[in-house]
Amino acid sequence: MTKSKALLMIMALSYFTAIANSQVKNIFLLAGQSNMSGLGGVVKNKWDGIVPPECSPNPAILKLDANLQWVEATEPLHADIDVNVTCGIGPGM
């Protein structure tokens, strides 16, 4: 990711967080490129679909998706971003 793309993403996060609602939220930036996409459960380019309980969706955990919309975070977190890669469980949840 280039510096300009990273800056744009941070600006988008700030903007969309400000307009999403007036409640205070904690924002965690998951940085690390391919290291963050997650390959847990991926064998021979196929994800087994198993989600451990600690990685289960939670309505309080949102993610900014590829369309810059806040949605409930679900595994695999990067499936809509890394479309040419088989994503699995990662450290994000």
C-alpha distances in whole Angstrom, upper triangle without the diagonal:
4,7,8,6,7,10,11,10,12,15,15,16,18,20,20,22,24,26,26,29,30,30,28,25,23,20,17,14,13,10,9,7,10,13,13,13,17,19,23,25,24,26,26,24,25,25,28,28,29,28,29,31,29,26,28,27,28,29,28,24,22,18,16,16,15,17,17,20,21,23,24,22,23,22,20,18,15,17,16,13,13,16,16,16,19,18,21,21,19,19,18,22
4,5,5,6,9,10,11,12,14,15,17,19,20,21,22,24,26,26,30,31,31,29,27,25,21,19,16,15,12,12,11,14,16,16,17,21,23,26,29,28,30,30,27,29,29,32,31,33,31,33,35,32,29,31,30,31,31,30,27,24,21,19,19,17,19,18,22,23,25,27,25,26,25,24,21,18,21,19,16,16,19,19,20,23,22,24,25,22,22,21,25
4,5,5,6,9,10,11,12,14,15,16,18,20,21,23,24,25,28,29,29,27,25,23,20,18,15,15,12,13,13,16,18,18,19,22,25,28,31,30,33,33,30,32,31,34,33,35,33,34,35,33,30,32,31,31,31,29,26,24,21,19,20,18,20,19,22,23,25,27,25,27,27,25,22,20,23,21,18,19,22,22,23,26,24,26,26,24,23,22,25
4,5,5,6,9,10,10,12,14,15,16,18,20,21,23,24,27,28,29,27,25,24,20,19,16,17,14,16,15,18,20,19,20,24,27,30,33,31,34,34,31,33,32,35,34,36,34,35,36,34,31,33,31,31,31,29,26,24,21,18,19,17,18,17,20,22,24,27,25,27,27,26,23,20,23,21,18,19,22,23,24,26,25,28,28,25,25,23,26
4,5,5,6,9,10,10,12,14,15,16,18,20,21,22,25,26,27,26,23,22,18,17,14,14,12,14,12,16,18,17,17,21,24,27,29,28,31,31,28,29,28,32,31,32,30,32,33,31,28,29,28,28,28,27,24,21,17,15,15,13,15,14,17,19,21,23,22,24,24,22,19,17,19,17,14,16,18,19,20,23,22,24,25,22,22,20,23
4,5,5,6,9,10,11,12,14,15,16,18,20,21,23,25,25,23,21,19,15,14,10,11,9,11,11,15,16,15,16,20,23,25,28,27,30,31,28,29,28,31,30,31,29,30,31,29,26,28,26,26,26,25,21,19,16,14,15,14,16,14,17,18,20,22,20,23,23,21,18,16,19,18,14,16,19,20,21,23,21,23,23,20,20,18,21
4,5,5,6,9,10,11,12,14,15,17,19,20,22,23,24,22,20,19,15,15,12,14,12,15,15,18,20,18,20,23,26,29,32,31,34,35,32,33,31,34,33,34,32,33,34,31,28,30,28,28,27,25,23,20,17,15,17,16,17,15,18,18,21,23,22,25,25,24,21,19,22,20,17,19,22,24,24,27,25,27,26,23,23,20,23
4,5,5,6,9,10,10,12,14,15,17,18,21,22,23,22,20,19,16,16,13,15,14,16,15,19,21,19,20,23,26,29,31,31,34,34,31,32,31,34,32,33,31,33,33,31,28,29,27,27,26,24,22,19,16,13,14,13,14,12,15,16,19,22,21,24,24,23,20,18,21,18,16,18,20,22,23,26,24,26,26,24,23,21,23
4,5,5,6,9,10,10,12,14,15,16,19,20,21,20,17,16,13,13,10,11,11,14,13,16,18,16,16,20,23,25,28,28,31,32,28,29,27,30,29,30,27,29,29,27,24,25,23,23,23,21,18,15,12,10,11,11,12,9,12,13,16,18,17,20,21,20,16,15,18,16,13,16,18,21,21,23,21,23,23,20,20,17,19
4,5,5,6,9,10,10,12,14,15,18,19,19,17,15,14,11,11,9,11,11,14,15,18,19,17,18,21,25,27,30,30,33,34,31,31,30,32,30,31,28,29,30,27,25,26,24,23,22,20,18,15,13,11,14,14,15,12,14,14,17,19,18,21,22,22,18,17,20,18,16,19,21,24,24,26,23,25,24,21,20,17,19
4,5,5,6,9,10,11,13,14,17,18,19,17,16,16,13,14,12,15,15,18,18,22,23,20,21,25,28,30,33,33,36,37,34,34,32,35,33,34,31,32,32,30,27,28,26,25,24,22,20,17,15,12,15,15,15,12,14,14,18,20,20,23,25,24,20,20,22,20,18,21,23,26,26,28,26,27,27,24,23,20,22
4,5,5,6,8,10,11,12,15,17,18,17,15,15,12,14,12,14,15,18,18,21,22,19,20,23,27,28,31,31,34,35,32,32,30,33,30,31,29,30,30,28,25,26,23,23,21,20,18,15,12,9,11,12,11,8,10,11,15,17,17,21,22,22,18,17,20,17,16,19,21,24,24,26,24,25,25,23,22,19,21
4,6,5,6,8,10,10,13,14,15,14,12,12,9,10,9,12,13,17,17,20,21,18,18,21,25,27,29,29,33,34,31,31,29,31,29,29,27,28,27,25,23,23,20,20,18,16,14,12,10,8,11,12,12,9,10,10,13,15,15,18,20,20,16,16,19,17,16,19,21,24,24,25,23,24,23,21,20,16,18
4,6,5,6,9,10,12,13,14,12,11,11,9,12,11,15,16,20,20,23,24,21,22,25,28,30,32,33,36,38,35,35,32,34,32,33,30,30,30,27,25,26,23,22,20,18,16,14,13,11,14,16,15,12,13,12,16,18,18,21,23,24,20,20,23,21,19,23,25,28,28,29,26,27,26,24,23,19,20
4,5,5,6,9,11,12,14,14,13,14,12,15,14,17,19,22,22,25,26,23,24,27,30,32,34,34,38,39,36,36,33,36,33,34,31,32,32,29,27,27,24,23,21,19,18,15,14,12,14,15,14,11,11,12,15,18,19,22,25,25,21,21,23,21,20,23,25,28,29,30,28,29,28,26,25,22,23
4,5,5,6,9,11,13,13,12,13,11,14,14,17,18,22,22,24,25,22,22,25,28,30,32,32,36,37,34,33,31,33,30,31,28,30,29,27,24,24,21,20,17,16,15,12,11,9,12,13,12,8,8,8,12,15,16,19,22,22,19,19,21,18,18,22,23,27,27,28,25,26,26,24,23,20,20
4,6,5,7,9,9,9,8,10,9,12,13,16,18,22,22,25,25,22,22,25,28,29,32,32,36,38,34,34,31,33,30,30,27,28,27,25,23,23,20,18,16,14,13,11,11,10,13,15,15,11,10,9,12,14,15,19,21,22,19,19,22,20,20,23,25,28,28,29,26,26,25,23,22,19,19
4,6,7,7,9,9,10,12,12,15,16,19,21,25,25,28,28,25,26,29,32,33,35,36,40,41,38,37,35,37,34,34,31,32,31,28,26,26,23,21,19,16,16,14,14,13,16,18,17,13,13,12,15,17,19,23,25,26,22,23,25,23,23,26,28,32,32,32,30,30,29,27,26,22,22
4,5,7,10,12,12,15,14,17,18,21,23,27,27,29,30,27,27,29,33,34,36,36,40,42,38,37,35,37,34,34,31,32,31,29,27,27,23,21,18,17,17,14,15,13,16,18,16,13,11,11,14,17,19,22,25,26,23,23,25,23,23,27,28,31,32,33,30,31,30,28,27,24,24
4,7,9,10,10,13,13,16,17,20,22,26,26,28,28,25,25,27,31,31,33,34,37,39,36,35,32,34,30,31,28,29,28,26,24,23,19,17,14,13,14,11,12,11,14,16,15,12,10,8,11,13,15,19,22,23,20,21,23,21,21,25,26,30,30,30,28,28,27,26,25,21,21
4,6,8,9,13,14,17,19,22,24,28,28,31,31,27,28,30,33,33,35,36,40,42,39,37,35,36,32,33,29,30,28,27,25,24,20,18,15,13,14,13,15,14,17,20,18,15,13,11,14,15,17,21,24,26,23,24,26,24,25,28,30,33,33,33,30,30,29,28,27,23,22
4,7,9,13,14,18,20,23,26,29,30,33,32,29,30,32,35,35,37,39,42,44,41,40,37,38,35,35,32,32,30,28,27,26,23,20,17,15,16,15,17,17,20,23,22,18,17,14,17,18,20,24,27,28,25,27,29,27,27,31,33,36,36,36,33,33,31,30,28,24,24
4,6,10,12,16,19,21,24,28,29,31,31,27,28,30,33,33,35,37,40,43,40,39,35,36,33,33,29,29,27,25,24,23,20,17,14,12,14,13,16,17,20,23,22,19,17,14,16,16,18,22,25,27,23,26,28,27,27,30,32,36,35,35,31,31,29,27,26,22,21
4,7,10,13,16,19,22,26,27,30,29,25,27,28,32,32,34,36,39,42,39,38,35,36,33,32,28,28,26,24,23,23,20,17,15,12,13,13,15,17,20,23,23,19,18,15,17,17,18,22,24,26,23,25,27,27,26,29,32,35,34,34,31,30,28,26,24,20,20
4,6,10,13,16,19,22,24,26,25,22,23,24,28,28,30,32,36,38,35,34,31,32,29,29,25,25,23,20,20,20,17,14,13,9,10,10,12,14,17,20,21,17,16,13,14,14,15,18,21,22,19,21,24,23,23,26,28,31,30,30,27,26,24,22,20,17,16
4,7,10,13,16,19,21,23,22,19,21,22,26,25,28,30,34,36,33,33,30,31,28,27,24,23,22,19,18,19,17,14,14,10,10,10,12,13,17,20,21,18,17,14,15,15,14,18,20,21,18,20,23,23,22,24,27,30,29,29,25,24,22,20,17,14,14
4,7,10,12,16,18,20,19,16,18,20,23,24,27,28,31,34,31,30,28,29,27,26,23,23,22,19,18,19,17,15,15,12,10,9,9,11,14,17,18,15,15,12,14,14,13,16,18,19,15,17,20,20,19,21,24,27,26,26,22,22,20,18,15,12,13
4,6,9,13,15,17,16,13,15,16,20,21,24,25,28,31,28,28,25,27,25,24,21,21,21,17,16,18,16,15,16,13,10,10,10,11,14,17,19,16,16,14,15,14,13,15,16,17,13,15,18,19,17,19,22,25,23,23,20,20,17,15,12,9,11
4,6,10,11,14,13,10,13,15,19,20,23,24,27,29,26,27,24,26,25,24,22,22,22,19,17,19,18,18,18,16,13,12,10,10,13,15,17,14,16,14,15,16,13,16,16,16,13,13,17,17,15,17,20,22,21,22,18,19,17,14,12,9,12
4,7,8,11,10,7,9,11,15,16,20,20,24,25,23,23,21,23,22,22,19,20,20,18,15,18,17,17,19,17,13,12,10,11,13,14,17,15,16,15,16,16,13,14,14,14,10,11,14,15,13,14,18,19,18,18,15,15,14,10,9,7,10
4,6,9,8,7,10,12,15,17,21,21,24,25,23,24,22,25,24,24,22,22,23,21,18,21,20,21,22,20,17,16,13,13,15,15,18,17,19,18,19,19,16,17,17,16,13,12,16,16,13,14,18,19,17,19,16,17,15,12,11,10,13
4,6,5,5,8,11,14,16,19,19,22,23,21,22,21,23,23,23,22,22,24,21,19,22,22,23,25,23,20,19,16,16,17,17,20,19,21,21,21,21,18,19,17,16,14,12,16,17,14,13,17,17,16,17,15,15,15,11,11,11,15
4,5,6,7,10,13,15,19,17,20,21,18,20,19,22,22,23,21,23,25,22,20,22,22,24,25,24,20,19,16,15,15,15,18,18,20,20,20,21,18,18,16,14,13,10,13,14,11,10,14,14,12,14,12,14,14,12,12,12,16
4,5,5,7,9,13,15,14,17,17,15,17,16,19,19,20,20,21,23,22,19,21,22,24,26,25,21,20,17,17,16,16,20,20,22,22,21,21,18,18,15,13,12,10,12,14,11,9,12,12,10,11,10,12,12,10,12,12,16
4,6,7,9,11,15,14,17,18,16,18,16,19,19,19,18,19,22,19,17,20,21,23,25,24,20,20,17,18,18,18,22,21,23,22,22,21,18,17,15,13,12,11,14,16,14,12,15,15,12,13,11,12,11,8,9,10,14
4,5,9,11,14,14,17,19,17,18,16,18,18,18,16,17,19,17,14,17,17,19,21,20,17,16,14,15,15,15,19,18,20,19,18,18,14,14,12,11,9,8,12,14,11,11,14,15,13,13,10,10,9,6,7,7,11
4,7,9,12,12,15,16,14,14,13,15,15,16,15,16,19,17,14,16,17,19,21,21,17,16,13,14,13,14,17,17,19,18,17,17,13,12,10,8,7,5,8,11,9,8,11,12,9,9,6,7,8,6,8,8,11
4,6,9,9,12,14,12,13,10,13,13,13,12,14,16,15,12,15,16,19,21,21,17,17,15,17,16,17,20,21,21,20,19,18,14,12,9,7,8,8,10,13,12,10,13,14,10,9,6,5,5,4,7,8,10
4,6,5,9,11,9,10,8,10,11,12,12,14,17,16,14,16,18,21,24,24,21,20,18,20,19,19,23,23,24,23,22,20,17,15,11,9,11,10,11,15,14,12,14,13,10,8,6,4,6,6,10,12,13
4,6,9,12,11,10,8,9,10,9,9,10,14,14,11,14,16,19,23,23,20,20,19,21,20,21,25,25,25,24,22,20,16,14,10,9,12,12,13,17,17,15,16,17,13,10,8,5,4,6,9,12,12
4,6,10,10,8,5,5,7,7,9,10,14,15,13,15,17,20,24,25,22,22,21,23,22,23,26,27,27,26,23,21,18,15,11,10,13,14,14,17,18,16,17,17,13,10,9,6,6,9,13,15,15
4,7,6,5,4,6,9,10,12,14,18,18,16,17,19,23,26,27,23,23,22,23,22,22,25,26,27,26,24,22,19,16,12,11,14,13,13,16,17,14,15,14,10,7,7,6,8,11,14,16,17
4,5,5,6,8,11,12,15,17,20,21,19,21,23,26,29,30,27,27,26,27,25,25,28,30,30,30,27,26,23,20,16,14,17,17,16,19,20,17,17,16,12,9,10,10,12,14,18,20,20
4,6,8,10,13,15,18,20,24,25,22,24,26,29,32,33,30,29,27,28,26,26,29,31,31,31,29,28,25,22,18,16,19,18,17,20,20,17,16,14,12,9,12,12,15,17,20,22,23
4,7,10,12,15,17,19,23,24,21,22,23,27,29,31,27,27,24,25,23,22,25,27,28,28,26,25,22,19,16,14,16,15,13,16,16,13,13,11,8,6,9,10,13,15,19,20,21
4,6,9,12,14,17,20,21,19,20,21,25,27,29,26,25,23,24,22,22,25,27,27,27,24,23,21,17,14,12,15,15,12,16,17,14,13,12,10,6,8,9,12,15,18,20,20
4,5,8,10,13,17,18,15,16,17,21,24,25,22,22,21,22,20,20,23,25,25,24,22,20,17,14,11,9,13,13,11,14,16,14,13,13,11,7,7,6,9,12,16,17,17
4,6,9,12,15,17,14,15,17,21,24,25,23,23,22,24,22,23,26,27,27,26,23,21,18,15,12,11,15,16,14,17,19,17,17,17,14,11,10,8,10,13,17,18,17
4,6,10,13,14,12,12,14,17,20,22,20,20,19,22,20,21,23,25,24,23,20,18,15,11,9,9,12,14,12,16,18,17,16,17,15,11,10,8,9,13,16,16,15
4,6,10,12,10,10,13,16,19,21,19,20,20,23,21,23,26,27,25,24,21,18,16,12,9,10,13,16,15,18,20,19,19,20,18,14,12,9,8,12,15,15,14
4,6,8,6,6,9,13,16,18,16,17,17,20,19,22,24,24,23,21,18,15,13,9,7,9,11,14,14,17,19,19,19,21,18,15,12,9,7,10,12,13,10
4,6,5,7,10,13,17,18,16,18,19,22,22,24,27,27,25,23,20,17,14,12,10,12,14,17,17,20,22,21,23,24,21,18,15,12,9,11,12,13,10
4,5,5,9,11,14,15,14,17,19,22,22,25,27,27,25,22,20,16,14,12,11,14,15,19,19,22,23,24,25,27,24,21,18,15,12,13,13,14,10
4,6,9,10,14,14,12,15,17,20,21,24,26,26,24,21,19,15,13,12,11,13,14,17,19,21,22,23,25,27,24,21,18,14,11,12,11,11,8
4,7,9,12,13,11,13,14,17,18,20,23,22,21,18,16,12,10,8,7,10,10,14,15,18,19,19,21,23,20,18,14,11,8,9,9,9,5
4,6,10,12,10,12,14,17,17,21,22,22,20,17,14,11,9,7,8,11,11,15,16,18,20,20,22,24,22,19,16,13,11,12,12,11,8
4,7,9,7,9,11,15,15,18,20,19,17,14,11,7,6,5,8,11,10,14,15,16,18,20,21,24,22,20,16,14,12,13,14,12,8
4,5,5,8,11,15,16,19,20,19,17,13,11,7,7,8,11,14,13,16,18,19,20,22,23,27,25,23,20,18,15,16,15,13,9
4,5,7,11,14,15,19,19,18,15,11,9,6,8,10,13,16,14,18,19,19,21,23,24,28,26,25,22,20,18,19,18,15,12
4,6,10,13,15,19,20,18,15,11,10,8,9,12,15,17,15,18,20,20,21,24,25,29,27,26,23,21,19,18,17,14,11
4,7,10,13,16,17,15,13,10,9,6,6,9,12,14,11,14,16,17,18,20,22,25,24,23,19,18,16,15,14,10,8
4,7,9,13,14,12,10,6,5,4,5,9,12,13,10,13,15,14,15,18,20,23,22,21,18,18,16,15,15,11,10
4,6,10,11,9,8,6,6,6,5,9,11,11,8,10,12,11,12,15,16,20,19,19,16,16,15,14,14,10,10
4,7,8,5,5,5,6,9,8,11,13,13,10,10,12,10,10,14,16,19,19,19,17,18,17,16,16,13,13
4,5,5,5,6,7,9,9,11,12,12,9,8,9,7,8,11,12,16,16,17,15,16,16,16,17,14,15
4,5,7,10,10,13,12,14,15,13,11,9,9,6,6,10,10,14,15,16,15,17,18,17,19,16,17
4,5,9,10,13,14,16,17,16,14,12,13,9,9,13,13,17,18,19,18,20,21,21,22,19,20
4,7,9,13,13,16,18,17,14,13,14,11,11,15,16,19,20,21,19,21,21,21,21,18,19
4,6,10,11,14,16,17,14,14,15,12,13,16,17,21,22,22,20,21,21,21,21,18,18
4,7,9,12,15,16,13,14,15,13,14,17,19,22,22,22,20,20,20,19,19,16,15
4,6,9,12,13,11,13,13,12,14,17,18,21,21,21,18,18,18,18,18,15,14
4,6,10,12,10,13,13,13,15,18,19,22,21,20,17,17,16,16,16,13,11
4,7,9,6,10,11,11,13,15,17,20,19,17,14,13,12,12,13,9,8
4,6,6,9,9,11,13,14,15,18,17,15,12,11,10,11,12,10,8
3,5,8,8,11,12,13,14,16,14,12,9,7,6,8,10,9,8
4,6,6,9,10,10,11,14,11,9,6,5,6,7,10,9,9
4,6,8,9,9,11,14,12,11,8,8,8,8,9,7,8
4,6,5,6,8,11,9,9,7,8,9,9,11,10,11
4,6,6,6,9,8,8,6,8,10,11,14,13,14
4,6,6,10,10,11,9,12,14,14,17,15,16
4,6,9,9,11,10,13,14,14,16,14,16
4,6,6,8,7,11,13,13,15,15,17
4,6,8,8,12,15,15,18,18,19
4,7,9,13,16,17,20,19,21
4,6,10,13,13,17,17,19
4,7,10,12,16,16,17
4,7,8,12,12,14
4,6,10,11,12
4,7,8,8
4,6,7
4,6
4
